[in-house]
Amino acid sequence: QVQLVESGGASVQTGESLRLSCVASGLTYSSYLMGWFRQAPGKEREGVATIDSDGTTSYIDSVEGRFTISQDNAKNTLYLQMNSLKPEDTAMYYCAVTEVYSMTVIQALGVMAFLRDYGYWGQGTQVTVSS
């Protein structure tokens, strides 16, 4: 079974950095899409960043230039480096993964939307940024 375990969340002040990690297990298909989502109290879950098997990345506008998504294939681990954190980054952060059978379909829907609706999810790690 697919399992995702996030870690690295903490309480920090504005301008500081954090690196989130997500260890994945149970994947059996070679083509995949992975990403990070976040959800603040009272708000819907939103996509933050995605990365596919080829290393292609995408970011939500509000984090572009500050966050970097990456992966270590040898360790089956997904990372999210978060720099210059702001109070609006405060949320529960989740990693997600889905196996890719048709990238055309995923691109038609949007990578973040597809992952949000069809991905496997971890339990999340809390990030709190104080001003």
VEXFI-335012 format. One record per residue (C-alpha): residue in three letters; chain; x, y, z. Coordinates in nm, 2 decimals. Layout:
BEGIN
  type  mol      xx      yy      zz
   ALA    A       X       Y       Z
...
//
This chain:
BEGIN
  type  mol      xx      yy      zz
   GLN    A    0.00    0.00    0.00
   VAL    A    0.11    0.35   -0.07
   GLN    A    0.22    0.54    0.24
   LEU    A    0.35    0.89    0.29
   VAL    A    0.50    1.03    0.61
   GLU    A    0.58    1.40    0.64
   SER    A    0.81    1.56    0.89
   GLY    A    1.00    1.88    0.94
   GLY    A    0.72    2.12    1.04
   ALA    A    0.78    2.37    1.32
   SER    A    0.70    2.71    1.46
   VAL    A    0.93    2.98    1.33
   GLN    A    0.94    3.35    1.28
   THR    A    0.89    3.56    0.96
   GLY    A    1.19    3.53    0.73
   GLU    A    1.32    3.20    0.87
   SER    A    1.35    2.87    0.68
   LEU    A    1.23    2.52    0.71
   ARG    A    1.27    2.20    0.51
   LEU    A    0.99    1.95    0.50
   SER    A    1.05    1.59    0.42
   CYS    A    0.81    1.32    0.29
   VAL    A    0.91    0.95    0.28
   ALA    A    0.72    0.75    0.03
   SER    A    0.67    0.37    0.02
   GLY    A    0.45    0.13   -0.17
   LEU    A    0.48    0.28   -0.51
   THR    A    0.50    0.03   -0.79
   TYR    A    0.47    0.24   -1.11
   SER    A    0.77    0.41   -1.26
   SER    A    0.59    0.73   -1.37
   TYR    A    0.45    0.95   -1.10
   LEU    A    0.35    1.29   -0.99
   MET    A    0.43    1.41   -0.64
   GLY    A    0.37    1.74   -0.46
   TRP    A    0.30    1.94   -0.15
   PHE    A   -0.03    2.09   -0.05
   ARG    A   -0.13    2.30    0.25
   GLN    A   -0.44    2.38    0.44
   ALA    A   -0.50    2.66    0.68
   PRO    A   -0.79    2.66    0.92
   GLY    A   -1.12    2.76    0.75
   LYS    A   -0.96    2.73    0.40
   GLU    A   -0.96    2.47    0.13
   ARG    A   -0.65    2.27    0.06
   GLU    A   -0.43    2.43   -0.20
   GLY    A   -0.14    2.31   -0.41
   VAL    A    0.20    2.45   -0.33
   ALA    A    0.44    2.26   -0.56
   THR    A    0.46    1.95   -0.77
   ILE    A    0.73    1.74   -0.93
   ASP    A    0.71    1.46   -1.18
   SER    A    0.93    1.16   -1.26
   ASP    A    1.13    1.37   -1.51
   GLY    A    1.20    1.64   -1.25
   THR    A    0.96    1.89   -1.40
   THR    A    0.83    2.13   -1.13
   SER    A    0.55    2.37   -1.08
   TYR    A    0.47    2.62   -0.81
   ILE    A    0.18    2.82   -0.69
   ASP    A    0.25    3.19   -0.75
   SER    A    0.26    3.29   -0.39
   VAL    A    0.56    3.07   -0.31
   GLU    A    0.76    3.09   -0.64
   GLY    A    1.11    3.21   -0.57
   ARG    A    1.09    3.12   -0.20
   PHE    A    1.01    2.75   -0.20
   THR    A    1.19    2.47   -0.38
   ILE    A    1.06    2.12   -0.43
   SER    A    1.30    1.83   -0.49
   GLN    A    1.34    1.46   -0.45
   ASP    A    1.60    1.20   -0.35
   ASN    A    1.52    0.89   -0.54
   ALA    A    1.77    0.68   -0.35
   LYS    A    1.59    0.76   -0.03
   ASN    A    1.24    0.77   -0.18
   THR    A    1.20    1.11   -0.02
   LEU    A    1.04    1.43   -0.13
   TYR    A    1.15    1.77    0.01
   LEU    A    1.01    2.12    0.03
   GLN    A    1.27    2.38    0.11
   MET    A    1.09    2.69    0.24
   ASN    A    1.28    3.01    0.26
   SER    A    1.17    3.36    0.36
   LEU    A    0.86    3.23    0.54
   LYS    A    0.56    3.45    0.59
   PRO    A    0.27    3.43    0.83
   GLU    A    0.04    3.35    0.54
   ASP    A    0.25    3.03    0.49
   THR    A    0.11    2.90    0.82
   ALA    A   -0.08    2.58    0.75
   MET    A   -0.08    2.20    0.78
   TYR    A    0.14    2.08    0.49
   TYR    A    0.07    1.75    0.32
   CYS    A    0.26    1.55    0.06
   ALA    A    0.07    1.37   -0.21
   VAL    A    0.15    1.12   -0.49
   THR    A   -0.02    0.96   -0.78
   GLU    A    0.09    0.72   -1.04
   VAL    A    0.09    0.86   -1.39
   TYR    A   -0.07    0.65   -1.67
   SER    A   -0.15    0.94   -1.90
   MET    A    0.02    1.27   -1.86
   THR    A   -0.20    1.42   -2.13
   VAL    A   -0.50    1.38   -1.90
   ILE    A   -0.32    1.52   -1.60
   GLN    A   -0.20    1.83   -1.80
   ALA    A   -0.56    1.88   -1.93
   LEU    A   -0.68    1.90   -1.57
   GLY    A   -0.38    2.08   -1.43
   VAL    A   -0.12    1.89   -1.23
   MET    A   -0.21    2.04   -0.89
   ALA    A   -0.58    1.98   -0.94
   PHE    A   -0.52    1.62   -1.05
   LEU    A   -0.30    1.55   -0.75
   ARG    A   -0.54    1.71   -0.51
   ASP    A   -0.84    1.51   -0.64
   TYR    A   -0.67    1.17   -0.71
   GLY    A   -0.35    1.15   -0.50
   TYR    A   -0.26    0.95   -0.20
   TRP    A   -0.20    1.16    0.11
   GLY    A    0.02    1.17    0.41
   GLN    A   -0.10    1.28    0.76
   GLY    A    0.06    1.62    0.74
   THR    A    0.31    1.83    0.93
   GLN    A    0.23    2.17    1.09
   VAL    A    0.41    2.49    0.99
   THR    A    0.35    2.80    1.19
   VAL    A    0.50    3.13    1.10
   SER    A    0.48    3.42    1.35
   SER    A    0.53    3.79    1.26
//
